[in-house]
Amino acid sequence: MRRPTERFASRVENYARYRPRYARAAIELLSARCGLSASAVVADLGSGTGILSEQLLECGAQVFAVEPNDRMRAAAEARLGARPGFSSVKGTAEVSTLAAGSIDLLVAGQAFHWFEAGAARREALRIIKAGGWGALLWNEHPPAGSPFLADYQALLLHCAAEYAQIAASRADEAAMREFFGGTMEVATFPNPQIYDFQGLSGRVMSSSYAPEPGHPQYDPMMAGLRAVFDRHERHGEIVFPYRTLVYFAQLKPPA
C-alpha cells in the first residue's frame, strides 16, 4: 500500500465535494459530553479537506486542523482559511507539533485507521489538557445495509483490490480502545446521503482504494457503477446508507 499520508493526493477535489458531513446529532454529542464549546481548543487530527473542522468551527471552537498531505491541507485552507478560529497545521497524529497541554478536545474524522495507535496515543496525552476528551468519528454503512449497498459493495470487492482490507481496518474497536487507554463509549446516529450519478461517482473516486483512470479496473468499475445506479435509482437519485459513529472517552495516562 502507499503511505497513508500520500494516498489522497489525487482525490482532493472529489473528497472535498462528495464526502458527507457528520450527523448533526454527533456534533451535539461532542458539545454535551466531550467539552466542545465556543471556548474550546480542538485538535482535528488527519483533518483532510476540513469536513469535520468546519462543523467544529460552526460551534465557535478554536480548531487546529492537523494534516500531513499538502494538497488536502491546501483544500482545507481554501475552504476555511477566512473563518475565525481556524489554524492549519502541517503535522501528523503521531507528531502534531502542537504545544503540550494545549488542547481541550482531540478529534479525528474518518482518519484513525491511518494512525499508528501507540504513537498517536502518546502524542494525544502530550497535547491534551488534564481532563480533556478524545472522540473518533466515522461515517460507516449500517449493518442491515440495503439492496443498493449490497450491489455497490460487491462491485468494489470485484474491482478495487484494496477495498476489503481498508474497509475491515476502519472503526477497529480494539485499536481505538488502546488509543483511549482501555475504556470508551460509543454513540450511533443515522446519516443517510442522497446522490445522483455524478455524486455517486464522485463519492467512489474520493476513496483511496478506487481504481483511477488508466488503471485496468477503472472502466469496468465505472460501467458497473452505472448499472448499479440504474438498477436502484428513484427519480434520478439513490439513498446511500450511512450512520455516524462516535467513539469517545477522557484521555487519561496509564495508572
Disulfide bonds with the S-S distance in Angstrom:
none
